């Protein structure tokens, strides 16, 4: 297998395979534990609010509390990651999140947990995420050879997706036994293991001190990125896709899924975990399919049709009333997410100038993250006035389909992009 074969750099130097690289192995272990811990935490938190507290509309407050600080502090997190040790930043983020999970366990044992407790914990998680992810994204290139980055990123991505299949199922099984304390305790243990693994990573001094410094004028750099995207119909269309998908699909899906399980199919925590795990499984299968096909032609058209497909599957999902129907359609929906995301990234890498790459990708990410809390707020507001979750899902799906049709007809630059 390629993963265990040594590779040679362009200079003729032999580089160890990624699994023989101690630092990469530690980072992979940290990512595995962290992803599992967060998957268990998010599932348990959502189901506790919906099932135990019976505060369905208030679930949006928890999601907003975690999303808003992540967006607001992301730029600051990137600047800090450029000036200080990335693995130390990641260690502090994970260990502090572990302490938050421990605090929640203590609160549960004392029996005084309220919706504002979860909002407060989500707020802290969101702030720590804003510092963790920029550091995480910049650490890998300093650990392995440049020629191995694609393989290493693929391994980490597959691990993350797999954790969101198994994690919710594990959490659902634990909760079915009636132990939220055990679920949140497991989160704390996994985050502690992740933080220790990160702390054991050793980076050569020259690799730390040779990192590029952040631009002296961050505002000017951001403006240049905005102007660059605005001048390209292709990039503007991709930006609008990110906006629409996160505004009209991610919020209703993420926030509405536990409500859908409880109110529509009359399920329990295990059914909720099956749906979340199946969605992640669909994403994993979609990633494998795109990787095997290695789509290099008509990538813009692939993205447009995948967006249409996601809207169609989401609309059909809103009509399901049996668990097997919901599982089938949410798996198809998950697969379209990968078919959308991977060609978009490849297309951007092909079309954007190297010196603009970071700003364009950052702008797209910020557009997506920034609208998720807005989507949660809209979903919560509509639920609070008496709308049912199936109507919200169907409306969002139809808006996604209509927007994709408009882009297909009006933006030939994206439709014909290879």
VENNOR-V189792 format. One record per helix or strand of 2 or more residues. SS is the DSSP state (H for helix, E for strand). FROM is the first residue (numbers start at 1). TO is the last residue. If there is no record, write none. Layout:
ss:from:to
SS:FROM:TO
SS:FROM:TO
This chain:
ss:from:to
H:2:4
E:7:8
E:14:15
H:18:20
H:22:52
H:59:72
H:74:83
H:86:110
H:115:142
H:146:176
H:180:199
H:205:209
H:218:230
H:233:263
H:269:293
H:299:317
H:323:351
H:354:384
H:389:410
H:412:415
